[in-house]
Amino acid sequence: MFYYLFNYLDKLDVAGAGMFKYISFRSALAFIFSLLIVLVLGKKMIQFLQKKQIGEIIRDLDLAGQMSKKGTPTMGGVIIILAIIVPCLFFGKLENIYLILMLITTVWLGFLGFMDDYIKVFKKDKEGMPGRYKIVGQIVLGLVIGLTLYMSDDVVIRENITASVADSEVVEFGNKDVKSTQTTIPFFKNNNLDYADLFGFMGEHAQLCGWIFFVLMTIFVVTAVSNGANLTDGLDGLATGTSAIIGTTLGILAYLSGHFEFAGYLNIMYIPHSEELVVFICAFVGATIGFLWYNSYPAQVFMGDTGSLMLGGVIAVFAILIHKELLIPILCGIFVVENLSVVLQVSYFKRTKKKYGEGRRLFLMAPLHHHFQKLGVPEAKIVSRFWIVGILLAVLTIVTLKMR
């Protein structure tokens, strides 16, 4: 909105209006504005939720301090969603396909999580929305994102090609933008993997098969990361802080991928028009950091599934848009481990019950953060240590661009 206004003012030679042309300036404004929205609206939202008695329903899991959280206002994810959308509308290019897809993701998964919270809080159903409905909602989103990327003419890349010049290697880009199923693969010198190459045996149909595989990959990544963030949201500030760390890293990757010179220096594909994603991710990081003001231990408000499903889905879709989805196992290592701990716990319990007649457990409790709670580690220390691990994984993710 403001982008178009100031662009018009710049044509009239109004002093300072040209600042809105710069992605760094608009991204900084999005971050600041998002942070302020959460800080200003957060307290009022908490008071409103308390007045309406919209509090968290806590199960007695025999965890230290768990029952003291009963009645804490929930559905605070609405604040995060507003703090993401409003700055994007103000400072983003609203016709940009990447920004549109991210806004759709935010609203869609936010609504899905909101319905789950609504059932829990207002219908007094602790189970919330049946899991199959959540999965269907995530699959539909993944399908929409994947097919849009396949069909839209605005979604293109310029492939990075390494050439030898005077006994040294230089990175060159193609002369034109092309549609491609290529993605960045870590730890390999030629770090582009084309999904179509996996189907070389299909001959002339290899490219189509590559796109089908890409759409299926999109569905899988969106579902897995969204649920991973949801499982991680079990301790005060854990999912919020982890998402802020991941979001910051994705913002760096998006800026580098959308900058012709930097992309060439790092030998990664150049993605035209993806710079608008930086505006979005700055609003995302601002919203999550701002929410920590109220969500850090001891939490004054919980985001609920309204926030956690959305955070994971946004991270997944963002990584897909910048062709970095294969970095997710490293960057989102916290989410992956939390997800994996539940899968292993359930699988091992069922297997041992079938074999011995009595189920056994790998962990004292899953997800993994509850295992450490059972061991007597204070909640705030668990969260801080998970954040430290998240930062290390974020640094490793960036470093993979040069580790080949």
VOGU-3710 file (C-alpha; in Angstrom, 3 decimals, decimal comma):
1> mfyylfnyld> 0,000/0,000/0,000  2,641/2,515/1,104  4,980/1,151/-1,571  2,611/2,290/-4,320  1,908/5,618/-2,636  5,564/6,518/-2,235  6,388/5,209/-5,688  3,850/7,688/-7,044  5,290/10,465/-4,850  8,764/9,620/-6,100
11> kldvagagmf> 7,586/10,238/-9,669  6,528/13,692/-8,455  10,080/14,213/-7,122  8,989/14,301/-3,471  12,143/14,192/-1,352  12,755/10,865/0,400  9,965/8,995/-1,372  12,499/6,969/-3,333  13,571/5,152/-0,154  10,646/2,767/-0,625
21> kyisfrsala> 12,316/1,348/-3,724  14,949/-0,289/-1,549  14,134/-3,737/-0,217  16,334/-3,198/2,837  14,388/-0,085/3,844  10,970/-1,682/3,431  12,115/-4,842/5,220  13,383/-2,821/8,181  10,049/-0,994/8,380  8,172/-4,312/8,220
31> fifsllivlv> 10,245/-5,683/11,103  9,783/-2,606/13,289  6,085/-2,260/12,513  5,448/-5,947/13,171  7,278/-5,803/16,486  5,302/-2,743/17,574  1,980/-4,322/16,619  2,648/-7,286/18,905  3,920/-5,147/21,787  0,992/-2,725/21,581
41> lgkkmiqflq> -1,807/-5,198/20,860  -0,396/-8,045/22,929  -1,360/-6,663/26,327  -4,838/-5,681/25,150  -5,296/-9,108/23,573  -4,290/-10,841/26,798  -6,757/-8,744/28,780  -9,502/-9,535/26,268  -8,778/-13,274/26,399  -8,746/-13,211/30,202
51> kkqigeiird> -12,045/-11,351/30,262  -13,628/-13,897/27,930  -12,005/-16,706/29,954  -10,326/-18,105/26,861  -7,704/-20,134/28,696  -5,543/-23,152/27,983  -6,895/-26,574/28,911  -4,030/-28,445/30,574  -3,792/-32,200/30,917  -2,243/-33,541/34,102
61> ldlagqmskk> 0,937/-35,042/32,696  2,803/-35,036/36,013  5,258/-32,405/34,768  6,797/-29,759/37,011  4,852/-26,496/36,797  2,451/-27,855/34,184  -0,782/-27,366/36,121  0,165/-23,801/37,041  -0,356/-22,941/33,358  -4,023/-23,876/33,497
71> gtptmggvii> -6,218/-20,977/32,431  -3,396/-19,037/30,747  -4,889/-17,176/27,769  -4,465/-19,040/24,488  -5,116/-18,390/20,786  -2,464/-15,667/20,939  -1,376/-16,765/17,491  -3,958/-14,290/16,184  -1,604/-11,506/17,291  1,281/-13,026/15,338
81> ilaiivpclf> -0,839/-13,412/12,215  -1,984/-9,783/12,325  1,586/-8,614/12,938  2,707/-10,480/9,808  -0,097/-9,554/7,432  -0,467/-5,835/8,187  3,205/-4,847/7,566  3,229/-6,930/4,370  0,156/-5,086/3,115  1,748/-1,753/3,986
91> fgkleniyli> 5,282/-2,259/2,700  5,184/-5,121/0,178  4,555/-5,305/-3,562  1,136/-6,898/-3,444  1,245/-8,242/-7,010  4,360/-10,314/-6,259  3,530/-14,033/-6,578  5,891/-15,033/-3,766  4,375/-12,572/-1,314  0,856/-13,646/-2,306
101> lmlittvwlg> 1,659/-17,306/-1,644  3,134/-16,495/1,768  0,075/-14,470/2,771  -2,208/-17,315/1,638  -0,150/-19,749/3,718  -0,348/-17,524/6,788  -4,118/-17,081/6,578  -4,911/-20,683/5,619  -2,918/-22,406/8,364  -3,839/-19,694/10,855
111> flgfmddyik> -7,507/-20,423/10,183  -6,915/-24,185/10,422  -5,216/-23,782/13,790  -7,870/-21,313/14,957  -10,616/-23,862/14,314  -8,695/-26,436/16,350  -8,307/-23,986/19,251  -11,960/-22,971/18,982  -13,085/-26,576/19,399  -10,786/-27,042/22,400
121> vfkkdkegmp> -11,693/-23,816/24,172  -15,336/-23,187/23,328  -16,536/-26,734/22,700  -14,539/-28,009/25,703  -13,143/-30,842/23,607  -9,552/-31,501/24,707  -8,811/-33,426/21,513  -9,675/-30,462/19,305  -10,043/-30,905/15,564  -9,547/-34,509/14,405
131> grykivgqiv> -6,008/-34,994/13,165  -7,145/-36,169/9,734  -8,818/-32,830/9,075  -5,587/-30,980/9,887  -3,663/-33,254/7,554  -6,197/-32,687/4,773  -5,909/-28,922/5,261  -2,118/-29,103/5,073  -2,232/-31,328/1,994  -4,596/-28,918/0,228
141> lglvigltly> -2,239/-26,018/0,982  0,771/-27,985/-0,261  -1,115/-28,863/-3,435  -2,086/-25,231/-4,055  1,478/-24,013/-3,499  3,028/-26,729/-5,654  0,614/-26,303/-8,567  0,892/-22,515/-8,458  4,675/-22,717/-8,681  4,281/-25,117/-11,596
151> msddvviren> 1,776/-23,021/-13,545  2,823/-19,435/-12,792  5,037/-17,756/-15,390  6,417/-15,465/-12,663  8,129/-18,350/-10,863  11,488/-18,706/-12,589  15,192/-19,059/-11,813  18,543/-18,441/-13,442  20,742/-21,464/-13,020  24,234/-20,973/-11,622
161> itasvadsev> 26,848/-22,573/-13,868  30,493/-23,010/-12,872  32,961/-22,270/-15,660  36,770/-22,439/-15,768  38,513/-19,217/-16,753  42,299/-18,844/-16,616  42,774/-21,798/-14,260  40,096/-20,496/-11,883  36,401/-21,129/-11,465  33,805/-18,425/-11,977
171> vefgnkdvks> 30,057/-18,564/-11,617  27,902/-17,576/-14,553  24,128/-17,394/-14,915  21,962/-18,289/-17,867  20,935/-15,547/-20,250  17,230/-15,898/-19,534  14,832/-16,832/-16,773  13,586/-20,418/-16,913  11,091/-22,567/-15,063  12,868/-25,368/-13,275
181> tqttipffkn> 12,488/-28,121/-10,685  16,002/-27,496/-9,419  16,744/-27,095/-5,733  19,842/-26,488/-3,635  21,453/-29,604/-2,200  24,008/-29,137/0,615  27,591/-30,433/0,754  27,920/-30,971/-3,017  30,186/-28,913/-5,280  27,609/-28,714/-8,030
191> nnldyadlfg> 24,908/-27,887/-5,537  21,827/-27,967/-7,769  19,633/-31,044/-7,814  17,002/-31,210/-10,532  14,108/-33,432/-9,524  13,570/-34,151/-13,217  16,965/-35,888/-13,311  15,551/-38,532/-10,962  13,236/-39,562/-13,787  15,681/-39,634/-16,669
201> fmgehaqlcg> 14,403/-43,088/-17,577  11,066/-41,441/-18,483  12,624/-39,755/-21,496  10,606/-36,783/-22,752  8,266/-37,091/-19,756  11,082/-36,608/-17,230  10,363/-32,905/-16,705  6,652/-33,508/-16,060  7,509/-36,288/-13,615  9,937/-33,894/-11,950
211> wiffvlmtif> 7,145/-31,379/-11,394  4,807/-34,081/-10,029  7,532/-35,152/-7,630  8,092/-31,491/-6,667  4,386/-31,037/-5,843  4,427/-34,199/-3,723  7,595/-32,971/-2,012  5,879/-29,654/-1,285  2,916/-31,428/0,334  5,235/-33,578/2,452
221> vvtavsngan> 7,429/-30,686/3,598  4,477/-28,435/4,492  2,779/-31,197/6,485  5,919/-32,369/8,270  7,283/-28,962/9,284  3,869/-27,604/10,269  3,262/-30,571/12,566  6,830/-30,365/13,848  6,327/-26,776/14,972  3,018/-27,779/16,543
231> ltdgldglat> 4,714/-30,510/18,594  7,513/-28,149/19,620  5,007/-25,692/21,078  4,972/-27,312/24,521  7,177/-25,028/26,618  7,057/-21,269/27,133  8,786/-19,545/24,222  10,227/-22,724/22,702  8,404/-22,754/19,352  8,350/-18,944/19,139
241> gtsaiigttl> 12,081/-18,469/19,707  13,029/-21,399/17,489  10,857/-20,013/14,684  12,492/-16,582/15,034  15,945/-18,164/14,630  14,847/-20,178/11,597  13,069/-17,178/10,095  16,181/-15,007/10,410  18,230/-17,642/8,586  15,646/-17,972/5,820
251> gilaylsghf> 15,636/-14,195/5,458  19,388/-14,218/4,855  19,046/-17,013/2,295  16,201/-15,189/0,531  18,173/-11,952/0,344  21,195/-13,755/-1,086  19,083/-15,705/-3,597  17,347/-12,546/-4,803  20,602/-10,595/-5,232  22,390/-11,290/-8,534
261> efagylnimy> 25,925/-10,554/-7,294  25,633/-12,340/-3,951  24,048/-15,383/-5,579  26,954/-15,530/-7,986  29,521/-15,209/-5,207  27,968/-18,081/-3,243  27,330/-20,150/-6,376  23,608/-20,563/-5,775  20,750/-20,083/-8,213  19,426/-16,571/-8,714
271> iphseelvvf> 15,663/-16,245/-8,144  14,200/-13,125/-9,777  11,486/-11,220/-7,869  12,084/-13,247/-4,678  13,370/-10,169/-2,837  9,808/-9,416/-1,669  10,108/-12,490/0,526  12,573/-10,520/2,653  9,808/-8,055/3,533  7,576/-10,932/4,578
281> icafvgatig> 10,192/-12,754/6,635  11,193/-9,556/8,440  7,565/-9,119/9,469  7,562/-12,794/10,523  10,686/-12,420/12,669  9,416/-9,171/14,164  6,132/-10,855/15,097  7,798/-13,872/16,736  10,339/-11,800/18,668  7,594/-9,439/19,783
291> flwynsypaq> 5,448/-12,369/20,905  8,318/-13,565/23,102  7,735/-10,447/25,201  4,596/-12,138/26,489  5,308/-15,790/25,675  8,724/-16,242/27,312  8,830/-18,036/30,683  6,542/-17,655/32,548  4,170/-17,183/29,634  1,340/-14,671/29,866
301> vfmgdtgslm> -0,243/-16,031/26,709  0,046/-19,123/24,515  -0,105/-19,010/20,735  -2,159/-22,214/20,505  -2,475/-24,149/17,274  -3,511/-20,838/15,679  0,124/-19,836/15,849  2,111/-23,080/15,881  0,576/-24,661/12,769  1,019/-21,377/10,939
311> lggviavfai> 4,656/-20,880/11,988  5,737/-24,304/10,751  3,797/-24,004/7,506  5,214/-20,551/6,763  8,754/-21,814/7,316  8,149/-24,803/5,027  6,589/-22,827/2,177  9,215/-20,097/2,432  12,032/-22,648/2,119  10,313/-24,178/-0,913
321> lihkellipi> 9,904/-20,796/-2,634  13,632/-20,077/-2,389  14,511/-23,644/-3,459  16,123/-24,512/-0,121  13,746/-27,230/1,111  16,560/-29,798/1,284  18,209/-27,628/3,942  15,190/-28,046/6,227  16,495/-31,188/8,022  19,450/-29,075/9,173
331> lcgifvvenl> 17,823/-25,678/9,683  14,666/-27,081/11,297  16,547/-29,738/13,225  14,626/-28,937/16,423  11,293/-29,521/14,700  12,615/-32,691/13,037  13,865/-34,179/16,300  10,647/-33,301/18,142  8,632/-34,943/15,367  10,924/-37,958/15,245
341> svvlqvsyfk> 10,806/-38,463/19,010  7,023/-38,867/18,859  7,181/-41,254/15,900  9,863/-43,377/17,590  8,035/-43,384/20,914  4,745/-44,528/19,414  6,364/-47,067/17,082  8,546/-48,590/19,800  5,624/-48,763/22,234  3,418/-50,589/19,720
351> rtkkkygegr> 6,197/-52,947/18,679  7,182/-53,920/22,211  3,547/-54,321/23,245  3,003/-56,743/20,387  6,226/-58,612/21,197  6,204/-58,638/25,001  2,560/-57,971/25,801  3,500/-54,712/27,482  4,492/-51,482/25,764  7,884/-49,960/26,532
361> rlflmaplhh> 9,118/-46,419/25,963  12,312/-45,010/24,477  11,816/-41,658/26,228  10,301/-40,820/29,578  7,797/-38,748/27,590  7,468/-37,430/24,068  7,933/-34,925/22,445  11,580/-34,711/23,454  11,324/-31,511/25,525  8,995/-33,326/27,955
371> hfqklgvpea> 11,628/-36,051/28,357  14,026/-33,457/29,766  11,266/-32,105/31,983  10,809/-35,588/33,402  14,548/-35,672/34,101  14,086/-32,596/36,285  15,673/-29,985/34,004  14,015/-26,567/34,619  11,732/-25,432/31,807  13,561/-22,155/31,151
381> kivsrfwivg> 16,887/-24,012/30,851  15,440/-26,529/28,370  14,149/-23,692/26,194  17,442/-21,788/26,326  19,439/-24,889/25,387  17,101/-25,696/22,507  17,546/-22,123/21,267  21,333/-22,517/21,416  21,106/-25,719/19,389  18,812/-23,901/16,945
391> illavltivt> 21,367/-21,114/16,502  24,133/-23,650/15,860  21,966/-25,368/13,239  21,183/-21,989/11,643  24,887/-21,170/11,343  25,574/-24,633/9,921  22,832/-24,091/7,346  24,464/-20,889/6,120  27,892/-22,518/6,114  26,649/-25,371/3,890
401> lkmr> 26,542/-22,877/1,022  30,354/-22,920/1,018  30,995/-26,422/2,414  31,289/-28,465/-0,774
//
